[in-house]
Amino acid sequence: MCGIFGIVFETEREDLGQILLQAGRRLTYRGYDSVGMAAFSGKTSELRKDAGKIDEVNQKLHFEELKGYKGIVQLRWATFGSPCQRNAQPHYDCSGKLIGAHNGNIVNTKELIKYLSQKGHRFRGENDGEVCVHVTEEAWKLTGDIGQALIKANRMLQGDYAFCLAAAGEEWMYAVKKYSSLYLGIGEGFICCSSDLPSIIPLTRKIVILKDGERQRQFLSQLPL
């Protein structure tokens, strides 16, 4: 089983890494073999990930040092691709702008890797979470609109999954689900999403349960403060 948690704040946070670390620790009960975090600050992003338990990887990569206004943490249980750094999530797209992570299984992963590779996409691993990001990237090129791209990607991805996606230099973070659990949490100055309620409840009790295929986007300027 995989677990994901994403959060967007109204302003930059010095403690973003600590918040993501605590949320990740609350997902460990699901079982996992690798962990990673992405942080977005201004127009830049930073990705740290590796195979291993969250506290072991934190000792090497110092997740708690990450800063920014939004971030994603993911705990992965290997299905497609062995437990290693390149298969750990989150994942970049080809451009390094999009970063995303998923929960669940994309059953047509091998077919999509072949298809997207023929389109010129460069895969760093064999993980189905990486496929989610590249499928969305390809659809974004075709549609020119990230919302429409996610609708198109959702139609191409087969299986039970949920994933969240963000881009460097953009205020938004998207979350979408198909047959896999995903919740939103709305708090003072932030909105978050997660595959599991235990990672949200300590932050807020205002919960939105998402329906299959339902997209949720939240701009910082529209946060319900």
WOGI-V692216 format. One record per backbone hydrogen bond with DSSP energy under -0.5 kcal/mol. NH is the residue of the N-H (numbers start at 1). CO is the residue of the C=O. E is the energy in kcal/mol with one decimal. If there is no record, write none. Layout:
NH	CO	E
NH	CO	E
//
This chain:
3	75	-2.4
5	73	-2.0
6	193	-2.6
7	71	-2.4
8	191	-2.6
9	69	-3.9
10	189	-2.1
13	68	-2.5
16	13	-1.0
17	66	-2.6
18	64	-0.5
19	15	-2.2
20	16	-2.6
21	17	-2.3
22	18	-2.2
23	19	-2.2
24	20	-2.7
25	21	-2.2
26	22	-1.4
27	24	-1.5
28	25	-1.0
30	27	-1.6
31	28	-1.7
33	76	-3.9
34	76	-1.3
35	50	-2.4
36	74	-1.9
37	48	-3.2
38	72	-2.6
39	46	-2.5
40	70	-2.6
41	44	-2.1
44	41	-2.3
46	39	-2.3
48	37	-2.8
50	35	-2.2
52	33	-2.9
57	53	-2.9
58	54	-2.1
59	55	-1.5
60	56	-0.9
60	57	-0.5
61	57	-3.0
62	58	-2.5
65	62	-1.8
66	63	-2.1
68	13	-1.9
69	40	-2.2
70	40	-1.1
71	7	-2.2
72	38	-2.3
73	5	-2.8
74	36	-2.3
75	3	-2.6
76	34	-2.3
78	76	-0.5
81	79	-0.7
84	82	-0.9
87	84	-0.5
88	84	-1.2
90	100	-0.6
91	100	-2.6
93	98	-1.5
99	166	-2.7
100	91	-2.0
101	164	-1.9
103	162	-2.9
105	160	-2.6
107	105	-0.7
107	158	-2.0
108	158	-0.8
109	106	-1.2
112	108	-2.2
113	109	-2.7
114	110	-2.0
115	111	-2.3
116	112	-3.1
117	113	-2.3
118	114	-1.6
119	115	-0.8
120	117	-1.4
121	116	-2.4
123	121	-0.6
131	127	-1.0
132	128	-1.5
133	129	-1.2
134	130	-2.1
135	131	-2.9
136	132	-1.8
137	133	-2.3
138	134	-2.6
139	135	-2.2
140	136	-2.3
141	137	-1.9
142	138	-1.5
143	139	-2.5
144	140	-2.6
149	145	-2.2
150	146	-2.0
151	147	-1.5
152	148	-2.3
153	149	-2.8
154	150	-2.4
155	151	-1.2
156	152	-1.2
157	153	-2.2
160	105	-0.8
161	159	-0.6
161	178	-2.4
162	103	-2.0
163	176	-2.5
164	101	-2.0
165	174	-2.3
166	99	-2.5
167	172	-0.7
168	97	-1.7
169	42	-0.8
170	167	-1.5
174	165	-2.7
175	216	-1.4
176	163	-2.3
178	161	-3.3
180	161	-0.8
183	194	-2.9
184	208	-2.8
185	192	-2.9
186	206	-2.5
187	185	-0.5
187	190	-2.1
189	187	-0.8
190	187	-1.1
191	8	-1.9
192	185	-2.9
193	6	-2.7
194	183	-2.2
195	4	-2.0
199	196	-1.0
200	197	-2.0
201	197	-2.6
202	198	-0.6
203	200	-2.4
204	200	-1.9
207	205	-1.0
208	184	-2.5
210	182	-1.4
210	208	-0.6
213	177	-3.9
214	211	-2.0
216	175	-1.7
218	173	-0.7
222	219	-1.7
223	220	-1.6
225	223	-1.9
//
